[in-house]
Amino acid sequence: MAPISPALTLRPLPELDYHDSRSVSLPESITPIGAWNLMTGEPGPLMRLAFKMRDAISSLFGVKRIGGFSGRRRESVQAGDRLDFFLVEHSAPDMLVLTERDRHLDVMICLSIADQLLTVTASVVTHNTFGRMYMLPVGLAHKLIVSRDLRRLKRGLDDMASNRSNKRIPRA
């Protein structure tokens, strides 16, 4: 039986307009903010272009520009801080909860860690037609982006572990 994720969502699953949850086994311990840093640390050109397109189209409908991920590393965050365009609603050693809310939709991203398993859960509640239309392409893209980010995280952790094991202590 698969472990049950402790992830938080905006509402119970049947009441969500979008829900996606993806997990990866961690080769070593990491905090949720550490995972966030590895996953969003170097936004590639396609991601930057996607956010520019999102901002250009959405701004026509009165949605604020979000600019995308800055790549800025954070060692810690607390409730009330911002991680790029997300508001930190909760930060603990095993969970990071981020939200963005506007008149079209509410988004929650929850990074939770239990038993060396990181789960990234997205939940969305839409408020109007624009929010529903917005989520059609974004919902599809989100799954691809999170899967890519989890692969990046795993590679980054594997590289860090490999670098540590390659550092040998000279013998006297």
Rosetta constraint file for C-alpha pairs under 8 A:
AtomPair CA 5 CA 112 HARMONIC 7.45 0.50
AtomPair CA 5 CA 114 HARMONIC 7.43 0.50
AtomPair CA 5 CA 119 HARMONIC 7.08 0.50
AtomPair CA 6 CA 112 HARMONIC 6.70 0.50
AtomPair CA 6 CA 114 HARMONIC 7.75 0.50
AtomPair CA 7 CA 95 HARMONIC 7.86 0.50
AtomPair CA 7 CA 110 HARMONIC 5.98 0.50
AtomPair CA 7 CA 111 HARMONIC 7.14 0.50
AtomPair CA 7 CA 112 HARMONIC 5.82 0.50
AtomPair CA 7 CA 119 HARMONIC 7.49 0.50
AtomPair CA 7 CA 120 HARMONIC 7.96 0.50
AtomPair CA 7 CA 121 HARMONIC 6.56 0.50
AtomPair CA 8 CA 97 HARMONIC 7.60 0.50
AtomPair CA 8 CA 110 HARMONIC 6.17 0.50
AtomPair CA 8 CA 121 HARMONIC 7.75 0.50
AtomPair CA 9 CA 13 HARMONIC 7.62 0.50
AtomPair CA 9 CA 108 HARMONIC 6.56 0.50
AtomPair CA 9 CA 109 HARMONIC 7.88 0.50
AtomPair CA 9 CA 110 HARMONIC 7.43 0.50
AtomPair CA 9 CA 121 HARMONIC 7.56 0.50
AtomPair CA 9 CA 122 HARMONIC 7.32 0.50
AtomPair CA 9 CA 123 HARMONIC 5.58 0.50
AtomPair CA 10 CA 16 HARMONIC 7.55 0.50
AtomPair CA 10 CA 106 HARMONIC 8.00 0.50
AtomPair CA 10 CA 107 HARMONIC 7.64 0.50
AtomPair CA 10 CA 108 HARMONIC 6.31 0.50
AtomPair CA 10 CA 123 HARMONIC 6.11 0.50
AtomPair CA 10 CA 124 HARMONIC 6.98 0.50
AtomPair CA 10 CA 125 HARMONIC 7.38 0.50
AtomPair CA 11 CA 15 HARMONIC 6.04 0.50
AtomPair CA 11 CA 16 HARMONIC 6.26 0.50
AtomPair CA 12 CA 16 HARMONIC 6.83 0.50
AtomPair CA 13 CA 19 HARMONIC 7.30 0.50
AtomPair CA 15 CA 125 HARMONIC 7.95 0.50
AtomPair CA 16 CA 123 HARMONIC 6.63 0.50
AtomPair CA 16 CA 124 HARMONIC 6.00 0.50
AtomPair CA 16 CA 125 HARMONIC 5.44 0.50
AtomPair CA 17 CA 123 HARMONIC 7.70 0.50
AtomPair CA 17 CA 124 HARMONIC 5.72 0.50
AtomPair CA 17 CA 125 HARMONIC 5.15 0.50
AtomPair CA 17 CA 126 HARMONIC 6.31 0.50
AtomPair CA 18 CA 122 HARMONIC 7.63 0.50
AtomPair CA 18 CA 123 HARMONIC 5.60 0.50
AtomPair CA 18 CA 124 HARMONIC 4.95 0.50
AtomPair CA 18 CA 125 HARMONIC 6.86 0.50
AtomPair CA 18 CA 135 HARMONIC 7.85 0.50
AtomPair CA 18 CA 139 HARMONIC 7.25 0.50
AtomPair CA 19 CA 121 HARMONIC 7.31 0.50
AtomPair CA 19 CA 122 HARMONIC 5.56 0.50
AtomPair CA 19 CA 123 HARMONIC 4.58 0.50
AtomPair CA 19 CA 124 HARMONIC 6.53 0.50
AtomPair CA 20 CA 121 HARMONIC 5.69 0.50
AtomPair CA 20 CA 122 HARMONIC 5.22 0.50
AtomPair CA 20 CA 123 HARMONIC 6.74 0.50
AtomPair CA 20 CA 143 HARMONIC 7.21 0.50
AtomPair CA 21 CA 119 HARMONIC 6.66 0.50
AtomPair CA 21 CA 120 HARMONIC 5.62 0.50
AtomPair CA 21 CA 121 HARMONIC 4.20 0.50
AtomPair CA 21 CA 122 HARMONIC 6.31 0.50
AtomPair CA 22 CA 119 HARMONIC 5.55 0.50
AtomPair CA 22 CA 120 HARMONIC 5.38 0.50
AtomPair CA 22 CA 121 HARMONIC 6.51 0.50
AtomPair CA 22 CA 146 HARMONIC 7.46 0.50
AtomPair CA 22 CA 147 HARMONIC 7.24 0.50
AtomPair CA 23 CA 117 HARMONIC 6.56 0.50
AtomPair CA 23 CA 118 HARMONIC 5.40 0.50
AtomPair CA 23 CA 119 HARMONIC 4.16 0.50
AtomPair CA 23 CA 120 HARMONIC 6.24 0.50
AtomPair CA 23 CA 150 HARMONIC 7.71 0.50
AtomPair CA 24 CA 117 HARMONIC 5.72 0.50
AtomPair CA 24 CA 118 HARMONIC 5.42 0.50
AtomPair CA 24 CA 119 HARMONIC 6.64 0.50
AtomPair CA 24 CA 150 HARMONIC 6.61 0.50
AtomPair CA 24 CA 154 HARMONIC 7.68 0.50
AtomPair CA 25 CA 116 HARMONIC 5.91 0.50
AtomPair CA 25 CA 117 HARMONIC 4.53 0.50
AtomPair CA 25 CA 118 HARMONIC 6.37 0.50
AtomPair CA 26 CA 30 HARMONIC 7.96 0.50
AtomPair CA 26 CA 116 HARMONIC 5.13 0.50
AtomPair CA 26 CA 117 HARMONIC 5.71 0.50
AtomPair CA 26 CA 118 HARMONIC 6.74 0.50
AtomPair CA 26 CA 154 HARMONIC 6.89 0.50
AtomPair CA 26 CA 157 HARMONIC 7.85 0.50
AtomPair CA 27 CA 116 HARMONIC 7.42 0.50
AtomPair CA 27 CA 154 HARMONIC 7.60 0.50
AtomPair CA 27 CA 157 HARMONIC 6.94 0.50
AtomPair CA 27 CA 158 HARMONIC 6.99 0.50
AtomPair CA 28 CA 116 HARMONIC 7.12 0.50
AtomPair CA 28 CA 157 HARMONIC 7.25 0.50
AtomPair CA 29 CA 116 HARMONIC 6.58 0.50
AtomPair CA 30 CA 34 HARMONIC 5.98 0.50
AtomPair CA 30 CA 35 HARMONIC 6.54 0.50
AtomPair CA 31 CA 35 HARMONIC 6.24 0.50
AtomPair CA 31 CA 93 HARMONIC 5.88 0.50
AtomPair CA 31 CA 94 HARMONIC 6.56 0.50
AtomPair CA 31 CA 113 HARMONIC 7.78 0.50
AtomPair CA 32 CA 36 HARMONIC 6.13 0.50
AtomPair CA 32 CA 93 HARMONIC 6.92 0.50
AtomPair CA 32 CA 94 HARMONIC 6.38 0.50
AtomPair CA 32 CA 95 HARMONIC 5.92 0.50
AtomPair CA 32 CA 96 HARMONIC 5.81 0.50
AtomPair CA 32 CA 111 HARMONIC 5.99 0.50
AtomPair CA 32 CA 112 HARMONIC 6.69 0.50
AtomPair CA 32 CA 113 HARMONIC 7.04 0.50
AtomPair CA 33 CA 37 HARMONIC 6.15 0.50
AtomPair CA 33 CA 74 HARMONIC 7.14 0.50
AtomPair CA 33 CA 75 HARMONIC 6.99 0.50
AtomPair CA 33 CA 76 HARMONIC 6.57 0.50
AtomPair CA 33 CA 77 HARMONIC 7.57 0.50
AtomPair CA 33 CA 96 HARMONIC 6.98 0.50
AtomPair CA 34 CA 38 HARMONIC 6.41 0.50
AtomPair CA 34 CA 74 HARMONIC 7.96 0.50
AtomPair CA 34 CA 75 HARMONIC 7.26 0.50
AtomPair CA 35 CA 39 HARMONIC 6.09 0.50
AtomPair CA 35 CA 153 HARMONIC 6.61 0.50
AtomPair CA 36 CA 40 HARMONIC 5.98 0.50
AtomPair CA 36 CA 41 HARMONIC 7.74 0.50
AtomPair CA 37 CA 41 HARMONIC 5.13 0.50
AtomPair CA 37 CA 71 HARMONIC 7.46 0.50
AtomPair CA 37 CA 72 HARMONIC 7.69 0.50
AtomPair CA 37 CA 73 HARMONIC 5.59 0.50
AtomPair CA 37 CA 74 HARMONIC 6.93 0.50
AtomPair CA 38 CA 42 HARMONIC 8.00 0.50
AtomPair CA 38 CA 152 HARMONIC 7.24 0.50
AtomPair CA 38 CA 153 HARMONIC 5.52 0.50
AtomPair CA 38 CA 156 HARMONIC 6.83 0.50
AtomPair CA 39 CA 149 HARMONIC 4.92 0.50
AtomPair CA 39 CA 150 HARMONIC 6.72 0.50
AtomPair CA 39 CA 152 HARMONIC 6.20 0.50
AtomPair CA 39 CA 153 HARMONIC 5.45 0.50
AtomPair CA 40 CA 69 HARMONIC 6.52 0.50
AtomPair CA 40 CA 71 HARMONIC 5.87 0.50
AtomPair CA 40 CA 149 HARMONIC 7.31 0.50
AtomPair CA 41 CA 69 HARMONIC 7.91 0.50
AtomPair CA 41 CA 70 HARMONIC 7.59 0.50
AtomPair CA 41 CA 71 HARMONIC 4.06 0.50
AtomPair CA 41 CA 72 HARMONIC 6.55 0.50
AtomPair CA 41 CA 73 HARMONIC 6.76 0.50
AtomPair CA 42 CA 71 HARMONIC 5.35 0.50
AtomPair CA 43 CA 47 HARMONIC 5.89 0.50
AtomPair CA 43 CA 48 HARMONIC 6.53 0.50
AtomPair CA 43 CA 69 HARMONIC 6.55 0.50
AtomPair CA 43 CA 70 HARMONIC 7.59 0.50
AtomPair CA 43 CA 71 HARMONIC 6.54 0.50
AtomPair CA 44 CA 48 HARMONIC 6.33 0.50
AtomPair CA 45 CA 49 HARMONIC 6.06 0.50
AtomPair CA 46 CA 50 HARMONIC 6.04 0.50
AtomPair CA 47 CA 51 HARMONIC 6.29 0.50
AtomPair CA 47 CA 68 HARMONIC 7.93 0.50
AtomPair CA 48 CA 52 HARMONIC 6.27 0.50
AtomPair CA 48 CA 68 HARMONIC 6.69 0.50
AtomPair CA 48 CA 69 HARMONIC 7.95 0.50
AtomPair CA 49 CA 53 HARMONIC 6.14 0.50
AtomPair CA 50 CA 54 HARMONIC 6.05 0.50
AtomPair CA 51 CA 55 HARMONIC 6.03 0.50
AtomPair CA 51 CA 66 HARMONIC 7.71 0.50
AtomPair CA 51 CA 67 HARMONIC 6.18 0.50
AtomPair CA 51 CA 68 HARMONIC 5.41 0.50
AtomPair CA 52 CA 56 HARMONIC 6.09 0.50
AtomPair CA 52 CA 67 HARMONIC 6.86 0.50
AtomPair CA 52 CA 68 HARMONIC 7.87 0.50
AtomPair CA 53 CA 57 HARMONIC 6.13 0.50
AtomPair CA 54 CA 58 HARMONIC 5.80 0.50
AtomPair CA 55 CA 59 HARMONIC 5.72 0.50
AtomPair CA 55 CA 63 HARMONIC 7.93 0.50
AtomPair CA 55 CA 64 HARMONIC 7.46 0.50
AtomPair CA 55 CA 65 HARMONIC 4.95 0.50
AtomPair CA 55 CA 66 HARMONIC 6.71 0.50
AtomPair CA 55 CA 67 HARMONIC 7.03 0.50
AtomPair CA 56 CA 60 HARMONIC 6.93 0.50
AtomPair CA 56 CA 65 HARMONIC 7.86 0.50
AtomPair CA 57 CA 61 HARMONIC 7.44 0.50
AtomPair CA 58 CA 62 HARMONIC 6.72 0.50
AtomPair CA 58 CA 63 HARMONIC 5.27 0.50
AtomPair CA 58 CA 64 HARMONIC 7.44 0.50
AtomPair CA 58 CA 65 HARMONIC 7.57 0.50
AtomPair CA 59 CA 63 HARMONIC 4.83 0.50
AtomPair CA 59 CA 64 HARMONIC 6.00 0.50
AtomPair CA 59 CA 65 HARMONIC 6.45 0.50
AtomPair CA 63 CA 102 HARMONIC 7.88 0.50
AtomPair CA 66 CA 84 HARMONIC 7.95 0.50
AtomPair CA 66 CA 85 HARMONIC 5.66 0.50
AtomPair CA 67 CA 85 HARMONIC 7.65 0.50
AtomPair CA 68 CA 84 HARMONIC 7.14 0.50
AtomPair CA 68 CA 85 HARMONIC 7.25 0.50
AtomPair CA 69 CA 84 HARMONIC 5.95 0.50
AtomPair CA 69 CA 85 HARMONIC 7.83 0.50
AtomPair CA 70 CA 84 HARMONIC 6.47 0.50
AtomPair CA 77 CA 81 HARMONIC 6.25 0.50
AtomPair CA 77 CA 88 HARMONIC 7.42 0.50
AtomPair CA 77 CA 91 HARMONIC 6.55 0.50
AtomPair CA 78 CA 88 HARMONIC 6.59 0.50
AtomPair CA 78 CA 89 HARMONIC 7.75 0.50
AtomPair CA 78 CA 90 HARMONIC 6.68 0.50
AtomPair CA 78 CA 91 HARMONIC 5.48 0.50
AtomPair CA 79 CA 87 HARMONIC 7.79 0.50
AtomPair CA 79 CA 88 HARMONIC 4.98 0.50
AtomPair CA 79 CA 89 HARMONIC 4.74 0.50
AtomPair CA 79 CA 90 HARMONIC 5.05 0.50
AtomPair CA 79 CA 91 HARMONIC 6.29 0.50
AtomPair CA 80 CA 87 HARMONIC 6.32 0.50
AtomPair CA 80 CA 88 HARMONIC 5.49 0.50
AtomPair CA 80 CA 89 HARMONIC 6.23 0.50
AtomPair CA 81 CA 87 HARMONIC 6.11 0.50
AtomPair CA 81 CA 88 HARMONIC 5.36 0.50
AtomPair CA 82 CA 86 HARMONIC 5.58 0.50
AtomPair CA 82 CA 87 HARMONIC 4.67 0.50
AtomPair CA 82 CA 88 HARMONIC 5.71 0.50
AtomPair CA 83 CA 87 HARMONIC 6.43 0.50
AtomPair CA 83 CA 88 HARMONIC 6.84 0.50
AtomPair CA 85 CA 100 HARMONIC 7.12 0.50
AtomPair CA 86 CA 98 HARMONIC 5.59 0.50
AtomPair CA 86 CA 99 HARMONIC 5.32 0.50
AtomPair CA 86 CA 100 HARMONIC 5.32 0.50
AtomPair CA 87 CA 98 HARMONIC 5.43 0.50
AtomPair CA 87 CA 99 HARMONIC 5.21 0.50
AtomPair CA 87 CA 100 HARMONIC 6.25 0.50
AtomPair CA 88 CA 96 HARMONIC 7.45 0.50
AtomPair CA 88 CA 97 HARMONIC 5.99 0.50
AtomPair CA 88 CA 98 HARMONIC 4.66 0.50
AtomPair CA 88 CA 99 HARMONIC 6.64 0.50
AtomPair CA 89 CA 96 HARMONIC 7.85 0.50
AtomPair CA 89 CA 97 HARMONIC 5.46 0.50
AtomPair CA 89 CA 98 HARMONIC 5.67 0.50
AtomPair CA 89 CA 99 HARMONIC 6.82 0.50
AtomPair CA 90 CA 95 HARMONIC 7.39 0.50
AtomPair CA 90 CA 96 HARMONIC 5.67 0.50
AtomPair CA 90 CA 97 HARMONIC 4.97 0.50
AtomPair CA 90 CA 98 HARMONIC 7.27 0.50
AtomPair CA 91 CA 95 HARMONIC 5.90 0.50
AtomPair CA 91 CA 96 HARMONIC 4.60 0.50
AtomPair CA 91 CA 97 HARMONIC 6.48 0.50
AtomPair CA 92 CA 96 HARMONIC 6.30 0.50
AtomPair CA 94 CA 112 HARMONIC 5.65 0.50
AtomPair CA 94 CA 113 HARMONIC 5.01 0.50
AtomPair CA 94 CA 114 HARMONIC 6.97 0.50
AtomPair CA 95 CA 110 HARMONIC 6.99 0.50
AtomPair CA 95 CA 111 HARMONIC 5.56 0.50
AtomPair CA 95 CA 112 HARMONIC 4.37 0.50
AtomPair CA 95 CA 113 HARMONIC 6.36 0.50
AtomPair CA 96 CA 110 HARMONIC 5.73 0.50
AtomPair CA 96 CA 111 HARMONIC 5.13 0.50
AtomPair CA 96 CA 112 HARMONIC 6.53 0.50
AtomPair CA 97 CA 108 HARMONIC 6.98 0.50
AtomPair CA 97 CA 109 HARMONIC 5.87 0.50
AtomPair CA 97 CA 110 HARMONIC 4.51 0.50
AtomPair CA 97 CA 111 HARMONIC 6.50 0.50
AtomPair CA 98 CA 108 HARMONIC 5.61 0.50
AtomPair CA 98 CA 109 HARMONIC 5.11 0.50
AtomPair CA 98 CA 110 HARMONIC 6.32 0.50
AtomPair CA 99 CA 106 HARMONIC 7.28 0.50
AtomPair CA 99 CA 107 HARMONIC 5.42 0.50
AtomPair CA 99 CA 108 HARMONIC 4.40 0.50
AtomPair CA 99 CA 109 HARMONIC 6.30 0.50
AtomPair CA 100 CA 106 HARMONIC 5.95 0.50
AtomPair CA 100 CA 107 HARMONIC 5.25 0.50
AtomPair CA 100 CA 108 HARMONIC 6.72 0.50
AtomPair CA 101 CA 105 HARMONIC 6.09 0.50
AtomPair CA 101 CA 106 HARMONIC 4.25 0.50
AtomPair CA 101 CA 107 HARMONIC 6.17 0.50
AtomPair CA 102 CA 106 HARMONIC 6.24 0.50
AtomPair CA 103 CA 127 HARMONIC 6.70 0.50
AtomPair CA 104 CA 126 HARMONIC 5.99 0.50
AtomPair CA 104 CA 127 HARMONIC 5.02 0.50
AtomPair CA 104 CA 128 HARMONIC 5.71 0.50
AtomPair CA 104 CA 129 HARMONIC 7.94 0.50
AtomPair CA 104 CA 130 HARMONIC 6.35 0.50
AtomPair CA 104 CA 131 HARMONIC 4.64 0.50
AtomPair CA 105 CA 124 HARMONIC 6.86 0.50
AtomPair CA 105 CA 125 HARMONIC 5.58 0.50
AtomPair CA 105 CA 126 HARMONIC 4.16 0.50
AtomPair CA 105 CA 127 HARMONIC 5.31 0.50
AtomPair CA 105 CA 128 HARMONIC 7.60 0.50
AtomPair CA 105 CA 131 HARMONIC 5.44 0.50
AtomPair CA 106 CA 124 HARMONIC 5.57 0.50
AtomPair CA 106 CA 125 HARMONIC 5.27 0.50
AtomPair CA 106 CA 126 HARMONIC 6.43 0.50
AtomPair CA 107 CA 122 HARMONIC 7.18 0.50
AtomPair CA 107 CA 123 HARMONIC 5.89 0.50
AtomPair CA 107 CA 124 HARMONIC 4.61 0.50
AtomPair CA 107 CA 125 HARMONIC 6.78 0.50
AtomPair CA 108 CA 121 HARMONIC 7.96 0.50
AtomPair CA 108 CA 122 HARMONIC 5.70 0.50
AtomPair CA 108 CA 123 HARMONIC 5.27 0.50
AtomPair CA 108 CA 124 HARMONIC 6.44 0.50
AtomPair CA 109 CA 120 HARMONIC 6.91 0.50
AtomPair CA 109 CA 121 HARMONIC 5.64 0.50
AtomPair CA 109 CA 122 HARMONIC 4.61 0.50
AtomPair CA 109 CA 123 HARMONIC 6.65 0.50
AtomPair CA 110 CA 119 HARMONIC 7.78 0.50
AtomPair CA 110 CA 120 HARMONIC 5.70 0.50
AtomPair CA 110 CA 121 HARMONIC 5.09 0.50
AtomPair CA 110 CA 122 HARMONIC 6.52 0.50
AtomPair CA 111 CA 118 HARMONIC 6.84 0.50
AtomPair CA 111 CA 119 HARMONIC 5.70 0.50
AtomPair CA 111 CA 120 HARMONIC 4.65 0.50
AtomPair CA 111 CA 121 HARMONIC 6.53 0.50
AtomPair CA 112 CA 118 HARMONIC 5.70 0.50
AtomPair CA 112 CA 119 HARMONIC 5.28 0.50
AtomPair CA 112 CA 120 HARMONIC 6.63 0.50
AtomPair CA 113 CA 117 HARMONIC 5.47 0.50
AtomPair CA 113 CA 118 HARMONIC 4.52 0.50
AtomPair CA 113 CA 119 HARMONIC 6.36 0.50
AtomPair CA 114 CA 118 HARMONIC 6.77 0.50
AtomPair CA 120 CA 146 HARMONIC 7.71 0.50
AtomPair CA 126 CA 131 HARMONIC 5.10 0.50
AtomPair CA 126 CA 132 HARMONIC 5.93 0.50
AtomPair CA 127 CA 131 HARMONIC 6.17 0.50
AtomPair CA 127 CA 132 HARMONIC 7.78 0.50
AtomPair CA 128 CA 132 HARMONIC 6.46 0.50
AtomPair CA 129 CA 133 HARMONIC 6.11 0.50
AtomPair CA 130 CA 134 HARMONIC 5.88 0.50
AtomPair CA 131 CA 135 HARMONIC 6.26 0.50
AtomPair CA 132 CA 136 HARMONIC 6.72 0.50
AtomPair CA 133 CA 137 HARMONIC 7.84 0.50
AtomPair CA 134 CA 138 HARMONIC 6.37 0.50
AtomPair CA 135 CA 139 HARMONIC 5.15 0.50
AtomPair CA 136 CA 140 HARMONIC 6.79 0.50
AtomPair CA 137 CA 141 HARMONIC 6.18 0.50
AtomPair CA 138 CA 142 HARMONIC 5.74 0.50
AtomPair CA 139 CA 143 HARMONIC 6.71 0.50
AtomPair CA 140 CA 144 HARMONIC 6.96 0.50
AtomPair CA 141 CA 145 HARMONIC 6.10 0.50
AtomPair CA 142 CA 146 HARMONIC 6.03 0.50
AtomPair CA 143 CA 147 HARMONIC 6.15 0.50
AtomPair CA 144 CA 148 HARMONIC 6.15 0.50
AtomPair CA 145 CA 149 HARMONIC 6.06 0.50
AtomPair CA 146 CA 150 HARMONIC 6.05 0.50
AtomPair CA 147 CA 151 HARMONIC 6.36 0.50
AtomPair CA 148 CA 152 HARMONIC 6.23 0.50
AtomPair CA 149 CA 153 HARMONIC 6.11 0.50
AtomPair CA 150 CA 154 HARMONIC 6.19 0.50
AtomPair CA 151 CA 155 HARMONIC 6.17 0.50
AtomPair CA 152 CA 156 HARMONIC 6.04 0.50
AtomPair CA 153 CA 157 HARMONIC 6.19 0.50
AtomPair CA 154 CA 158 HARMONIC 6.08 0.50
AtomPair CA 155 CA 159 HARMONIC 6.01 0.50
AtomPair CA 156 CA 160 HARMONIC 6.17 0.50
AtomPair CA 157 CA 161 HARMONIC 6.18 0.50
AtomPair CA 158 CA 162 HARMONIC 6.06 0.50
AtomPair CA 159 CA 163 HARMONIC 6.05 0.50
AtomPair CA 160 CA 164 HARMONIC 6.30 0.50
AtomPair CA 161 CA 165 HARMONIC 6.30 0.50
AtomPair CA 162 CA 166 HARMONIC 6.14 0.50
AtomPair CA 163 CA 167 HARMONIC 6.52 0.50
